[in-house]
């Protein structure tokens, strides 16, 4: 039997107020800023160059468009759910109402990859860029105090603890505990700053683009050429040359730059704190996604026009934007410094929204009994899940301080894509099982949009390679152990079904 959560009970829960509930303080402007704050960050400033160098070349713009199409299709499904079920929990809550407890647990556990592990990874990148910034002023943090014990410098210095990464996690956690409205205000300031810097780079860099760098726009894939001539079979190409430029490189690049879009769904985790969720949630999700897509395509076009994509495989690397400015946009050193500041601000807002999203998902899971009650304890004054924030401070902080960022790699992307695909399927299921339910926002062109959304997400998952699939399976196995040992025994929905009170 599928143990599902009643949508009527969810809606009733979302309208409750008073002690032990979340405070409704976010308007549509806050939600759009929340989405942009989560989206523009590590992905844009780091993954763009990586995708261009290794997979798609100047056609990284097409990778962005493909990733955006997948997000938009999933976003339309998210918007329908968010308007119907305006409650904290995002994809976890939606899947509980449509596909039952088991799938809900899979999604909830999967979202730890997106939010908690993702926040730690971005915190590590924040530490690296802080060092890049202060180096402009002749200061640097000793290697051993900004790297994990598993890292050693070229000079043989071993890391001890990543203090800056731990610091930013602690700081933003206490901002979150202080209150969601205060967090949203800080995020809004950061969003204005980093969007202004991105636009400045696009506007100034446009005049420094060299047409030669965009030729050919889609670099040749040797496997595609050989396959087209009949020299090799399809599986030979798929095994050896898939993703190394050409059209397959655009697909693989989409999986890489998808990290740049992670976060738009974090808007839905704040549904229970939105003033008018049925109207504002769809707007917040779709408008933030649209704004960021336009900026991403222009940014990728300018970056690969100013510097050749091949340079990002070596000299450019992570500091790709600063590299392009310093080497090809002379007299704009000030912009390079500002871009680094924007990157730090961008990373900060991404960490902030990821930490918020994680605590809200576990808030809902705790209310359902799938994780301990401590995760849904609300501060008597600030009305935020402060104990959950503190627990994840320890988890994320330890990871940020003592584990190298590359350990996680693309796990965050594959976990999120999996969640998106299940949300698309969930919309189809609910349209079939509960067709008469009031839907303030309806996903258009049913069933085409959710089917295409699921397929595009799966396509990008394929592009991320088998090693990430293996890691995802191991993570899911750990989750199943916790589910069968603890969650099944404490599930409130399961108990209500057995007692006949549903």
N, C-alpha and C positions, 0 to 999 in steps of 0.2 A: 504494500500500500504506500502511495505517495503522501507524505505528511507535509501538507501545504499550509502556509499562513493565510488566514482570511484577509482579503483586501479590505472588507468592511472594518475589521479590527484594526488594520493598519491606518485607515483614514481616521478612525476614532482616536487612535493613539496620537496622530499628527495634530489633532485639534485640542489636545489636553494642554493645560497650563498649570503653573504653580510649581511647588517644590519638586525637585527631581526631574524636571523637564528642561529642554533647551530653549533659550530665549530667541524670539523672532525679531531680528534686528537688521537683516540684509535686504536692501532694495535691489532693483534690476541693475542699477549702475554698479553696486557692490559685486553682484554676481558676474557681470561681464568682466570687471577688473580682476575678480578672483580667477576666472578662466584664463585671461591673458597672463596674469601673474604666474599661473601654473604652467602655461604652455611655453612662453618665451623664456628661455634659460639655457641650460646645459646643452639641450638638443641643437638649438640654432647655432650657438657659438662654438660648439665642439664637433658635433656629428656631421654638420654640413661638409666640412673639409674632408672628414674621414670617408664619407660616402662618395664624394667626388674623386678622391685619390684612388680608392680601391674598387669602385664599382661602376659609377655612371658618368664620370667626367663632368663637362659642362651641363649635361642632361640631368644633373642633380635636381634641376628645377622640375623636370618631369617626374622624378622620384617623389618630390614634395607633393606634386599634384596627385599622384597615385595614392600616397599615404593620406592626403587630405580627403580624397574621395572615400576611402575606407572609413575614416573618422566621421565624415559627414553622414554617410549611410548609417553608421552605428549611432551617431549623434541624434538623428531623427528618431531612432528607436528609443534612445535614452530620454529624449524630450517627451515622448508619449508616456513612458513610465513615470517620469518625474512629475508630470502634470496630474497623473492619476493617483500616484502614491507619494505624496509630498512628505517624505520622512527620511531621516538619516539612514545611511547604509548603502546607497548607490546600487550597483549591480547585485550585491548580496541580497538586498531586500526584494528587488524585482524578481530574481530567480526563485526566492523562497515562495513568493506568491504564485508563480507560474509553473515551476518545474519541481518543486518540493525541496525538502530539507537537505538531502544528499548533495544535490547540485548547488544549493545555497552555500553549504559548507565548503565545497570545492572552490566556489567563487570567493568566499570570504577569506579562505586561506591563501588563495591565489593573489588577492589584493595586497597581502603583506609584501609580496615581491614588488608590486608597483609602488606602494607608499613607503613602508618602513625601510626596506632595503634600498629603494630608489633614493630616499632622503639621505641615507648614509653615504651613498655613492656620490651624490651631488655635494654633500658636505666636504668630502675628500677633494673634489675638484675646486670647491670654494677655497680651501686651504692653499692649493697650488697657485691660484690666481691672486690671492692675497700677497703671497711672496713675490709674484711678478710685479704687483703694484708698488710695494714698498722698496723694491730694488731700484725703482726710478729715483728714489730719494737717498740712495746709498746705504740702505739697511736691508738685512735679510735675516730670516729666522734660521737658526742652526738646523742642519739636515735632520739630526736625530730627534728634534722636537716638532717636526712637521711631516714625519713619515712613520709608517708602522714598523714593528720589529721584524717583519718579513721582507723589508726592503733595504737594499744596500746601495750607496752611491758609487759612482765610477771611481771615487777616491778611496773606497773601502770603508766609508763611515756607515754604520748600521743604525737604522731608525730605532727609536724607543717608543714614542707616542706622538700621535698627530694632534697636538694641542689646539691649533686653530679650528680644525674640523669639529673637535669636541666642544669648543667654545661656542661656535655658531649654533650647534644643536641645542645646547643648554639655553642660550639667549632666546632663541625663537620658541622653545618650549614654554618658557615663562611668559613670553608675549601671548601665546595661545591660552595659557591658564588665566591670564589677566582678563581675557574676554574676546569673543569672536568679533564684536564691533571694532574694538581697538586693533585687532589683528587685520581686519579688512581695511581700516584706515591706513595703517602702515603699508599694507600691500598696495593700496591705491597710489600712494606716493612713489613707491618703487616702480610700479607699472609706468607712470608718467615719465620717470627718468629713463628707464631702459628703452621704451618705445621711441623717445626723442633721440636717443643715441643711435638706435637702429636706423631710423629715418635719415639722420645726419650722414651716416656711412653710405646709405644708398644714394642720397642726393649728391654728396661730394664725390663719391667713388665712381658715379656714372660717367663723369668726364674723363676718368683715368682708365676706362676699359680699353683693352686692345683686342680688336676683332679676331686677330690670329689665335687668341686663347680660346675662342669659341668655335674653332675649326679643327677637326669635324665636331659638330655639336654632340653627336652620339659616337664615341670612339668605337672602333671595330672590335668585335668579339671573334676570335679565331675559330671557335667552335661553331658559331652561327654560320660563318662563311663556309667552313668545311661541310657542315650539314646541308646547307643550301646547294652545294655542288654535288651532293650525294657521296662524299668521300668518307663520312662516318655516319653511324646510326644515331638516332635521337638520344638514347640512353648514354651513349659515349659522351655526347656533348653535355648532357645533364650532370654526369658524374665528374667531368674534368674541368669544363670551362663555364659552367653556369654561374652567372653573377659577375664575371670578369668583363665588364663593359658590354656594349651592344644593348639590345632590348632586355636581355636577362639581367644585365647590370642595373638597369632602371628598376626592375622588380626587387633585386637584392638591395639596391640603394634605398628603396622605399622602406624595407624592413629596418634598415639602419637609421634613417632620418625619422622613422616613426617615433623614436624616442623624443623627438622635438615636439610631438603633439601630445605626449603623455601629460595628462593633467586636465584636459577639458572636461573629462568625466568627473573630476574632483568637484565641479560645480554641483553635481547631483548629490554629493555626500552632504552638502549644506542645506538640503531641501527643508529640513525641519527648523532651520533658522531663517528661512526666507519669509518676508512679510506677505507676499502674494504668490505662493509657489506655483499654482496652476497656470498663471500667466507669465510669471517672470522666469521660471526655470527653462522653458524652451528658448526664450530670448537669450538668456545668459549663456546657454550652451552653444547655440548656433551662431550668435553674433561674435562671441569670442573666437570661435573656430574660424569664421570667415575673415576676420581682421588679421589673425595670425597667418593664415594661408597666403594672403596677398603679400604680407611683409616677408614671409619665408621665400616665396618665389623670386621676388625682387632682390632680396638679400643674396640668395644663391647665384642669381644671374650676375650681379655686380662682383661678388667675391671671385668667381671663376673667370670673370672678364678682366679684373685687375691683375690677378696672378694666375699662372698656368696651373691647372689642377694637379699636374705631376709633381709640382713642388710641395704639395701638401702631404705627400707620402714620406718626405724627408724633413726638410728645413721648417716647413710650415707647422705640421703636426697640430697640437692642441691650440697653440696661440696663433691660429691661422689668420684671424682678422688683424691682429697687431702686426703680424709678419707682412701681410699685404700692404698695410699702411706705411710701415717703416721702409719697405723696399721699393715701393712703386708710387707712393703718394707723399713725396718729399715735402717738407715744411708743414706737415700735418701731424707732428709728433704729439701735439696736444690732444688730437682726436684719438690717437693710440692709447693715451692715458685714460681718456674718458670712456673708451670702449672697455678697458679693463675694469673701470669702476662700474660700468653698466653690467658687465658680466658678473661681478660680485653681487650687485643688487639683484640681478636676474636669478642667480643661484639662490640667494637668500629667500626670495619670494617663492621659488619652487619648493625649497625645503619647508617653508612655512605652510604652504598649501598641502604638501604631502603628509606632514605631521598632523594637520587638521583632518585630512581625509582618513588617515589610518585610525585615529581615535574615534571618529564618527562611525566607521564600519564596525569596529569592535564594541562601540556603544550599543549598536543594534543587535549584534550577536550576543552580547551579554544580557540584554533585555529578553532574548529568546532562550537563555540558559545554555547556549552552546559554548560560551567561555565564562569564566567566573564573574560574579557580581561586581567585583572591584572595578571592572572596565566600564560600568555604567553609573558609578558613583559621581554625583554632580556637586560641585562646590556650592555651599549655601549662599555665598555672596555673589560670585562671578557667574554662576550657572553654566559652568563648563565641566567636562569630564576630566577633572584635574588628576585623579589617580591614574587613569589610563594614560594621560599625557606623561606623567612621571615614570610609569613603567616603560613606555616606549622611549623615553629619554635615556634610560639605562641601556635598552636593547640597541637603539640606533647609535647612541653615544659610544658604546663599546666597539661596535662595528666600525664607526668612523675613526675612532682613535687607534685601533689596533689591527685593522684588516686593510690590505691594499684595494684600491678601487677597481682594478682590472679583474679581481676575483669574480665579481658579479657579472661583468660584461653586459651581454644583451638579454640576460634573464628577465630584467624588468620589462623589456619590450614584449617578449614572447608571452609572459604572464598576463600582460594587459591585453594583448591581441586575443588571447584565449577568452578573457572576460568579455570583451566586446562581441566576439562571435556568439557567445551564449546569450547575451542581451538581445541580439538580433533574433535568435531562435525563440527567446522568451516572448517577444512581441507576437510572433506567429502563433505560438501556443495559446496565449491569452485571447487573441482574436477568435480562436476556434472554441475555447472552453468557456469564455465569458463575453460573447459578442454584444450583449446589451449594456455592458458597463459604460458609465459616462466617461468620455474621454475629452477633456478640455482641449487637448492637442492630439491630432491624429497623424500617425506616420503616413505620408502620401504614397500613392502608387503601390498599394498592397497587392500581392505579396512580393513584388519585385524588389523593393528597397531592402527589406530585411534579408532576403535570400542573397542578393548581391553583396550586402554588407558582410554577411558571414563568410562568403566565398573570398572576398577581397582580403579580409583579415586572415583567413587560412592561407591564402597565397603569400602574404607577407611573412607568416610564420614559417612557411616552407623556405623562404629566402634567407632565414636566419640560420639555417644549417642544423645538422643532426646533433651536434654537441649541446646546443641549447635545448633541444627536445629531450635529451637525456637528463639534463639538469632539472628540467620542468617535471619529468616523471619522478625523479628522486624526491623533489620537494613535495609533490602530491602524495607520495607514499608516506612521508613523515606526517602529513596532514591527516591521512586516513587513520593512522595509528592513534592520533589524538582524538579524532572523531569517535572511533569505536571504544576507546578507553574511557573518555570523559563525556563528550557532547551528547551521545545518544541517551545516556543515563539521566542527564539533566535537562533535556529538551522540554520546554514548556508546551510547545505545540504538540509534540508526541504524547505527552501526558494528557493534554486536553482531549486529543483524539481518542485515547484509550479509555478516558473517563466519560466520554460521550458528551462533553461540554462544548464541543465545537458545532 
